[in-house]
Amino acid sequence: MGAQLKHIRGAIKSFDGLEEIDFHQLGFSPPLLAIFYSTQLSLHSAINFDPTNIGSYLSHIYFPNGIDPSQDHNWEDILCGYENRTYLPIIKFNSAKSATETVVRESIISHVGKMIREITKIPVNYFSAISYLLSELTDNIVDHSRHGYGWISFQYYPTSGFMDICLADTGIGVLGSYKAYVGEQDYSHIDDDLTAIERMIKGDSTKMFKERGFGVHTSRSMLVNGLKGHFIYLSGNGLLIDFDLMNFSESFQGSMALLRIPVSQQVASFQYTDYLE
């Protein structure tokens, strides 16, 4: 994960003035990098990129645009075609709050969870946790990104005994969410990315109604303390790795979360409800 984050930091630095990216020799990409480049190519439309000149793996995961269920109405059939693989295609989901888009999005997230269970053969207690994590982090994008869509990517590493799930958006980020907040709370002192992430983890909500915002806090605790995995969250120049918050030096527009979940040595006593606030 450290090498991937180092690569992302260097890539962000190089995007200004970049004219072309060539991925044809890239035979594999883990979810964190696949989602990172998907978001960046959507932001930097002036960069020349030939989507037909990519390797078979990137083609199989629908890099960089992903499956868009708003456009690909046979998305469920497409996903079912991956039941014998160790990965799923990139999914680009609509983050609108309309009744129609909410139903489609919830159906997508539910189906992704079921496919992950089918691929990894995880027990029901792990499946319940992953369903919760997917739902919470997707809702976080819907509630706070103020952007039209988000991304999900998944990869299972059976030999190494873990899976990676990455979710991202290119919206206003955590700091932007606090700056855009209009309500009874005074968040005027939150003026940098690290402070914003710290307050988010502590549960200072930017939702319209009075309620604590424990989604990311609970997700991190459930993953790190319960499942013995790793939680990475990047927004602006704020980088959270498990319980350590640091300056990433470069700024990522929006927010990106990586969930690394070990499955080879399962915690039999784990119950996701033990971590709900």
Secondary structure, DSSP 4 states (H G I P E B T S, - for coil): -HHHHHHHHHHHHH-TT--B---TT-----HHHHHHHHHHHHH-TTSB--TTSS-HHHHHTTTTT-B-TTT-TTHHHHHHTTTTSSEEEEEEEE---SHHHHHHHHHHHHHHHHHHHHHH---HHHHHHHHHHHHHHHHHHHHH--SSEEEEEEEEETTTTEEEEEEEE-SSHHHHHHHH--SSS--TT--SHHHHHHHHHHT---SSSS----HHHHHHHIIIIIS--EEEEEEEEEEEETTEEEEEEEEEEEEEEEEEEE-SS--TT--GGGG--
